[in-house]
Each structure stands twice: as structure tokens, then as C-alpha cells.
Amino acid sequence: MKGKLLILSACLLPLLANAEDSSQEQRIKALEQRVMELEQLLQAQLQQSGTHSPMMAQDTSQTSASSQQASKPEPATSQTMQDKSPSMTSSLGASQFTLYGSLRPTLEYRDRGKDQWDIGDALSRIGVKAETEFLPGWRALAQGEWKIRIDDNGRFGEARLAFAGVDSPYGKLTLGRQRPVQYTLVAEYTDIFNNANSPFGYNQESPFFVDNALIYQVNIELFTLMASAVFDDSEYNSGADIINLGAGFDWQQLHLGLTWLAQDKYAGDIKQGDEQVWGAVAAYTWHNGIYAAASYQRKEYDFVSANNRDGDTFDGALALPLGKDYKLKLGYFWFKDGIEDFSSLDYDGYNLTLEWQPLNNVRLHLEYLAQNYDNREDESIVAAGIRYDFDLNWRLP
């Protein structure tokens, strides 16, 4: 009897084991089916709420083990951050951003009565630009740019540009610290040298930047029309402190510009007089790469209790390509303030620059500058330097 029981047990054990395995497989399949149903339900709910699930990209045919792995927290990638912040994505749509900079250290030998060596800086800067389209043809603009003083312990933070505005089919309107009309339409075309004082004639008394400025610009076919006013909240002058108007004409490789600037001069609450400046420029680029430009300014000083006087400035610039990567740049300039005694700051001079540009964003140069004064000691400078530019761009659809 016992033998028969042993034989019967031996026959039943495999059957029981197979039944148990079959039951286990059924439970696993049922669990996988339930996981798939839950995933589909979650996807439907998230789609109704306008968001995306990080599990949508996963294959729903994975096993229960891979499903458990997928349920672990994902790293905070840029995509998942956008998924978790749909409001940020919508507010930055149709936008583009640029982070840019230019580092321009120089080594200078200066001869002005005594020899002097120094590390200089040719206007290094870093900046950010942004624009966002909010209606067809309408864009909001913003730009900030700050100095990096390599010659002063790398000091950072003094603003060059800080403005915002709107560009539309009817023109561009901007407010803040900006380039003046006088520079944009006239002086910029002779500002081709690797020197913080370029253009050298314009540099002495003319504006490179203006604070608290409102500038309007419109392009009509070949013409650019600009108008600006500076409002500096002065208790002595309730109106505009500076008015600057200008027009530019651009046809193929030719640029012509004409500007007018007027400003009142105060010493405390006493008006000393006013100044008016007329500026003009002509610039042309030949097909062989030769570039030439000449700018002139006529300045009228009208004083209440002093003698009136007239002054002028001139800047000429010539760039000659030498082969593929080299340029020879030449400049001639003068500044005359109209003062007829020893206090005059009148000067003239010239400069010669050899520039090597092996890459679009890299330039190395060697420059000689001679500046001759009527009532001060003459000065000559030999400088060698490098200019490294960079920019990073982002665009959101």
C-alpha cells in the first residue's frame, strides 16, 4: 500500500508544480495588463489637463520589472523642466536670445616725455540681447551690455547699453541708455580701429552713448530716418536736454549720413549757452574688399556770457585687404575746439594698423598711433593686442 502511495505521489507532484507555475504566470500577466490599463488612464487624464507624461515615450509592452524601473524619478532634464512648466514655455514662445562678448587686451608702449609700458583694454564688453514676437510683425526688444576693464583688475559692471523697446512695421522705438543718432549714422563708419579712442577726432567731445534716451528709427526703402531726445529730469530744464536728428542713405556698398544735434549747457541752475553739431559721413566698400570712409563734424558754441566759437572734427579711415586674412588700416584725424589761446586742446594725428584675422571671431593687431597737440606734449603709442569675440544664440518657436 505504501509503495502505491509513493508511486502516486511521484506522479502528482509534477502536475501540482505545473499547475502552480501556470497560476503564477497568469497572475503576472494579469498584473502586467493592469499596469498597462493604469498607464493608459494616466495618459488620458494628463492629455485632458494639457500636460505630457514623462512615461508616454515608454513602450507599454515592457515587463513588470521594467515598469517598476520606469516609475523611478527621472533626472531634471531641460525637456522635463519644460513639461513641468508649460506657462514658461508659452511666455517665451517666438523668441530669440543672444549672449555675446568681446575681450580686447593690448600691450602698449607709450612715448610722451617718458617711456611707459602698460596693459591696456580696447573696450572689452559682455552683453545679452533678446526679442519676442507678440503680434505678426511686432517684436519686443531688449539689450544690456557692460564693460569688462581688463586694464583695471578685470572690473566689471559699468553699463554701455541698457534699453528696451518695440519694433513694428511703423518703425522702432527704444528707451534707455543707447548709441546716439550721431554715432549710429556718422561716427560708426570710421570706427574701424582696435583702440578705445577710435574715432580719434570724434572722441574728444562727441557722444558715444546717451542716457535716458528715447530713439525712433524707421527705414523707408533706401533711407534710414532717426530722431532722439534725452530727458534727464533736470529741475532747471523741463524739456529735452538733447535733440538729435539724422538720415542715412544706403545703396549697395555706399553709405551717406547726415545728422544734427543740439543741447543746452548748464552750470548748476545757470544756463551757459547751447551747442549745435552738424555731422556728415561718406563710406564705400569696393568689390575687392577695399573700404574707405570720411566723417566731418561742425560744432557751434553759443555762450551767454562768453565769446562764441566754432570748432570741427575730421576722421578718415582706409582698410586695404592683404591676401585672405590680413588687412592694412590707415587713419588720419583732427580735432579743433575753436579756442584761440593756450587752453586749446587742438590736435591732429594718424595711425597705422596691421590686422590678422585667422578666424571670424579672432583678430590680432599691431598698431602705431601718433597724436600731435598744439599746446601739449605730442604722444606716440605702439600697441599689440588680440580681440576674441563670442556669441551664443537660442531660438524658441
ZICOR-V96632 format. One record per residue. N is the residue number from 1. RES is the residue in three letters. PSI is psi in degrees with one decimal (* if undefined). OMEGA is omega in whole degrees, 0 to 359 (NA if undefined). Layout:
N/RES/PSI/OMEGA ; N/RES/PSI/OMEGA
//
This chain:
1/MET/-47.6/178 ; 2/LYS/-37.2/179 ; 3/GLY/-40.2/179 ; 4/LYS/-39.8/179 ; 5/LEU/-40.5/179 ; 6/LEU/-42.8/180 ; 7/ILE/-42.7/180 ; 8/LEU/-40.3/179 ; 9/SER/-42.2/179 ; 10/ALA/-32.8/179 ; 11/CYS/-34.8/184 ; 12/LEU/-31.1/184 ; 13/LEU/-47.9/178 ; 14/PRO/-36.5/180 ; 15/LEU/-42.5/179 ; 16/LEU/-40.7/179 ; 17/ALA/-42.5/179 ; 18/ASN/-39.1/179 ; 19/ALA/-40.7/179 ; 20/GLU/-42.0/178 ; 21/ASP/-43.0/180 ; 22/SER/-41.0/178 ; 23/SER/-39.8/179 ; 24/GLN/-43.0/179 ; 25/GLU/-39.7/179 ; 26/GLN/-40.3/179 ; 27/ARG/-40.1/179 ; 28/ILE/-45.3/179 ; 29/LYS/-40.4/179 ; 30/ALA/-39.5/179 ; 31/LEU/-43.4/178 ; 32/GLU/-41.3/179 ; 33/GLN/-39.1/179 ; 34/ARG/-39.1/177 ; 35/VAL/-43.1/178 ; 36/MET/-42.2/179 ; 37/GLU/-40.6/179 ; 38/LEU/-40.4/178 ; 39/GLU/-43.6/179 ; 40/GLN/-40.4/178 ; 41/LEU/-41.3/179 ; 42/LEU/-41.4/178 ; 43/GLN/-42.9/180 ; 44/ALA/-40.8/180 ; 45/GLN/-42.4/180 ; 46/LEU/-36.5/178 ; 47/GLN/-37.7/177 ; 48/GLN/-33.4/181 ; 49/SER/-2.8/176 ; 50/GLY/13.4/178 ; 51/THR/173.1/182 ; 52/HIS/140.6/179 ; 53/SER/138.0/176 ; 54/PRO/-10.3/180 ; 55/MET/-7.7/184 ; 56/MET/-30.4/182 ; 57/ALA/-3.0/183 ; 58/GLN/151.2/179 ; 59/ASP/120.4/183 ; 60/THR/-3.3/177 ; 61/SER/8.4/180 ; 62/GLN/160.8/180 ; 63/THR/172.4/181 ; 64/SER/-32.2/179 ; 65/ALA/-43.9/179 ; 66/SER/-28.9/177 ; 67/SER/-39.4/177 ; 68/GLN/-37.8/179 ; 69/GLN/-37.5/181 ; 70/ALA/-21.9/181 ; 71/SER/-6.1/178 ; 72/LYS/151.5/180 ; 73/PRO/136.7/178 ; 74/GLU/152.8/174 ; 75/PRO/154.0/184 ; 76/ALA/78.7/176 ; 77/THR/168.3/180 ; 78/SER/-33.1/181 ; 79/GLN/-46.9/180 ; 80/THR/-32.1/177 ; 81/MET/-39.2/177 ; 82/GLN/-39.0/179 ; 83/ASP/-35.9/181 ; 84/LYS/-10.3/182 ; 85/SER/65.9/182 ; 86/PRO/-28.4/180 ; 87/SER/-37.4/179 ; 88/MET/-42.6/180 ; 89/THR/-42.8/182 ; 90/SER/-35.5/181 ; 91/SER/-22.5/181 ; 92/LEU/11.6/180 ; 93/GLY/155.6/179 ; 94/ALA/43.3/183 ; 95/SER/157.5/171 ; 96/GLN/144.3/185 ; 97/PHE/145.6/177 ; 98/THR/126.0/170 ; 99/LEU/123.9/186 ; 100/TYR/164.0/178 ; 101/GLY/166.9/179 ; 102/SER/120.9/178 ; 103/LEU/128.4/191 ; 104/ARG/63.3/178 ; 105/PRO/152.4/178 ; 106/THR/153.6/170 ; 107/LEU/121.9/189 ; 108/GLU/138.0/168 ; 109/TYR/119.8/186 ; 110/ARG/129.7/178 ; 111/ASP/103.0/178 ; 112/ARG/74.1/185 ; 113/GLY/-39.4/176 ; 114/LYS/154.5/181 ; 115/ASP/143.1/181 ; 116/GLN/130.6/174 ; 117/TRP/144.4/182 ; 118/ASP/153.0/168 ; 119/ILE/122.5/181 ; 120/GLY/-177.7/179 ; 121/ASP/128.1/182 ; 122/ALA/52.8/175 ; 123/LEU/56.8/172 ; 124/SER/148.7/182 ; 125/ARG/163.8/172 ; 126/ILE/144.7/184 ; 127/GLY/171.2/177 ; 128/VAL/138.4/176 ; 129/LYS/147.0/178 ; 130/ALA/148.7/173 ; 131/GLU/145.7/182 ; 132/THR/127.7/176 ; 133/GLU/122.0/180 ; 134/PHE/-14.7/170 ; 135/LEU/157.3/178 ; 136/PRO/118.3/180 ; 137/GLY/-0.8/180 ; 138/TRP/127.7/182 ; 139/ARG/139.6/170 ; 140/ALA/135.7/184 ; 141/LEU/148.7/173 ; 142/ALA/144.3/177 ; 143/GLN/137.4/173 ; 144/GLY/137.7/181 ; 145/GLU/136.3/186 ; 146/TRP/148.5/180 ; 147/LYS/148.1/167 ; 148/ILE/108.6/185 ; 149/ARG/88.6/179 ; 150/ILE/-29.0/180 ; 151/ASP/3.4/182 ; 152/ASP/62.1/178 ; 153/ASN/26.4/180 ; 154/GLY/25.1/183 ; 155/ARG/137.0/186 ; 156/PHE/143.5/169 ; 157/GLY/-20.8/180 ; 158/GLU/125.8/189 ; 159/ALA/136.8/167 ; 160/ARG/-47.6/179 ; 161/LEU/143.7/173 ; 162/ALA/95.6/184 ; 163/PHE/165.4/174 ; 164/ALA/160.2/181 ; 165/GLY/-165.6/183 ; 166/VAL/134.2/174 ; 167/ASP/130.3/186 ; 168/SER/174.0/175 ; 169/PRO/-13.3/182 ; 170/TYR/6.8/179 ; 171/GLY/178.5/181 ; 172/LYS/132.3/179 ; 173/LEU/123.9/183 ; 174/THR/152.1/181 ; 175/LEU/137.2/177 ; 176/GLY/-156.5/178 ; 177/ARG/121.1/190 ; 178/GLN/173.3/169 ; 179/ARG/134.6/179 ; 180/PRO/162.8/177 ; 181/VAL/-39.1/182 ; 182/GLN/-41.6/180 ; 183/TYR/-44.2/187 ; 184/THR/-41.4/186 ; 185/LEU/-17.1/185 ; 186/VAL/-68.2/192 ; 187/ALA/-30.8/184 ; 188/GLU/-28.0/186 ; 189/TYR/-13.0/172 ; 190/THR/4.1/180 ; 191/ASP/72.2/185 ; 192/ILE/4.3/187 ; 193/PHE/158.4/182 ; 194/ASN/63.5/185 ; 195/ASN/138.0/182 ; 196/ALA/-19.7/183 ; 197/ASN/8.8/179 ; 198/SER/139.0/355 ; 199/PRO/139.3/195 ; 200/PHE/-34.7/176 ; 201/GLY/-42.6/179 ; 202/TYR/-29.7/191 ; 203/ASN/-33.3/192 ; 204/GLN/-46.3/186 ; 205/GLU/-4.7/187 ; 206/SER/154.8/187 ; 207/PRO/137.0/171 ; 208/PHE/-30.5/177 ; 209/PHE/152.9/175 ; 210/VAL/137.8/177 ; 211/ASP/160.3/173 ; 212/ASN/43.3/186 ; 213/ALA/141.4/170 ; 214/LEU/119.0/185 ; 215/ILE/131.9/176 ; 216/TYR/134.9/180 ; 217/GLN/135.2/177 ; 218/VAL/140.7/178 ; 219/ASN/124.4/179 ; 220/ILE/99.3/183 ; 221/GLU/-113.0/184 ; 222/LEU/-0.9/187 ; 223/PHE/143.9/171 ; 224/THR/120.5/180 ; 225/LEU/132.8/182 ; 226/MET/144.7/176 ; 227/ALA/139.2/181 ; 228/SER/155.6/175 ; 229/ALA/142.1/178 ; 230/VAL/125.0/179 ; 231/PHE/108.7/189 ; 232/ASP/16.7/175 ; 233/ASP/45.2/180 ; 234/SER/134.9/179 ; 235/GLU/-13.8/181 ; 236/TYR/-13.1/181 ; 237/ASN/107.1/185 ; 238/SER/-13.6/181 ; 239/GLY/-155.3/180 ; 240/ALA/137.6/179 ; 241/ASP/-33.9/179 ; 242/ILE/135.3/171 ; 243/ILE/131.4/182 ; 244/ASN/118.0/180 ; 245/LEU/151.3/179 ; 246/GLY/161.5/177 ; 247/ALA/141.4/176 ; 248/GLY/148.4/178 ; 249/PHE/124.1/181 ; 250/ASP/120.5/179 ; 251/TRP/115.4/184 ; 252/GLN/-114.7/183 ; 253/GLN/11.1/184 ; 254/LEU/137.0/172 ; 255/HIS/133.1/173 ; 256/LEU/138.6/180 ; 257/GLY/145.6/178 ; 258/LEU/131.5/182 ; 259/THR/159.6/175 ; 260/TRP/132.8/181 ; 261/LEU/137.4/177 ; 262/ALA/136.6/177 ; 263/GLN/147.6/175 ; 264/ASP/145.4/179 ; 265/LYS/126.1/182 ; 266/TYR/149.0/168 ; 267/ALA/96.0/190 ; 268/GLY/-125.7/180 ; 269/ASP/9.0/183 ; 270/ILE/124.7/177 ; 271/LYS/122.1/181 ; 272/GLN/-24.8/182 ; 273/GLY/-158.6/178 ; 274/ASP/162.3/180 ; 275/GLU/143.0/174 ; 276/GLN/136.3/183 ; 277/VAL/125.4/171 ; 278/TRP/135.0/180 ; 279/GLY/147.0/179 ; 280/ALA/150.5/180 ; 281/VAL/149.6/170 ; 282/ALA/132.5/182 ; 283/ALA/142.8/181 ; 284/TYR/140.8/176 ; 285/THR/121.7/178 ; 286/TRP/162.8/183 ; 287/HIS/-23.7/178 ; 288/ASN/5.2/176 ; 289/GLY/-6.7/178 ; 290/ILE/134.6/181 ; 291/TYR/135.7/178 ; 292/ALA/140.2/179 ; 293/ALA/148.1/176 ; 294/ALA/131.0/179 ; 295/SER/146.7/182 ; 296/TYR/140.6/175 ; 297/GLN/138.2/174 ; 298/ARG/121.9/186 ; 299/LYS/127.8/179 ; 300/GLU/123.1/179 ; 301/TYR/113.4/178 ; 302/ASP/113.7/185 ; 303/PHE/151.6/179 ; 304/VAL/-44.2/186 ; 305/SER/25.6/178 ; 306/ALA/168.1/181 ; 307/ASN/135.0/175 ; 308/ASN/155.4/179 ; 309/ARG/161.5/178 ; 310/ASP/139.9/177 ; 311/GLY/172.8/177 ; 312/ASP/163.4/177 ; 313/THR/153.5/177 ; 314/PHE/139.3/173 ; 315/ASP/126.9/174 ; 316/GLY/139.5/182 ; 317/ALA/138.0/179 ; 318/LEU/130.6/178 ; 319/ALA/124.0/181 ; 320/LEU/118.4/177 ; 321/PRO/136.0/177 ; 322/LEU/93.1/184 ; 323/GLY/-154.8/187 ; 324/LYS/-43.4/192 ; 325/ASP/-2.3/186 ; 326/TYR/149.8/174 ; 327/LYS/143.7/171 ; 328/LEU/121.1/182 ; 329/LYS/135.4/180 ; 330/LEU/143.6/179 ; 331/GLY/149.0/173 ; 332/TYR/141.7/187 ; 333/PHE/161.0/169 ; 334/TRP/158.3/173 ; 335/PHE/130.8/178 ; 336/LYS/123.4/183 ; 337/ASP/-3.7/178 ; 338/GLY/2.9/178 ; 339/ILE/133.3/187 ; 340/GLU/14.2/180 ; 341/ASP/-169.6/187 ; 342/PHE/-12.7/179 ; 343/SER/-4.0/180 ; 344/SER/143.2/177 ; 345/LEU/20.2/184 ; 346/ASP/140.5/176 ; 347/TYR/163.2/169 ; 348/ASP/173.4/181 ; 349/GLY/-175.9/180 ; 350/TYR/162.3/176 ; 351/ASN/153.9/182 ; 352/LEU/125.8/185 ; 353/THR/131.9/170 ; 354/LEU/122.4/185 ; 355/GLU/133.7/176 ; 356/TRP/125.0/181 ; 357/GLN/84.1/182 ; 358/PRO/-27.0/177 ; 359/LEU/163.4/181 ; 360/ASN/-31.3/185 ; 361/ASN/12.0/181 ; 362/VAL/128.2/176 ; 363/ARG/138.8/172 ; 364/LEU/143.5/185 ; 365/HIS/157.0/172 ; 366/LEU/125.1/188 ; 367/GLU/142.6/171 ; 368/TYR/129.0/181 ; 369/LEU/129.7/176 ; 370/ALA/128.0/181 ; 371/GLN/121.1/186 ; 372/ASN/123.2/183 ; 373/TYR/148.6/176 ; 374/ASP/-36.4/187 ; 375/ASN/15.7/177 ; 376/ARG/172.1/182 ; 377/GLU/137.8/179 ; 378/ASP/160.6/185 ; 379/GLU/140.9/173 ; 380/SER/143.0/184 ; 381/ILE/134.0/169 ; 382/VAL/126.6/185 ; 383/ALA/142.6/172 ; 384/ALA/138.1/184 ; 385/GLY/174.4/179 ; 386/ILE/146.3/175 ; 387/ARG/121.3/179 ; 388/TYR/115.7/180 ; 389/ASP/150.3/174 ; 390/PHE/154.5/172 ; 391/ASP/142.7/177 ; 392/LEU/132.9/186 ; 393/ASN/139.6/174 ; 394/TRP/142.3/177 ; 395/ARG/130.7/178 ; 396/LEU/132.1/183 ; 397/PRO/*/NA
//
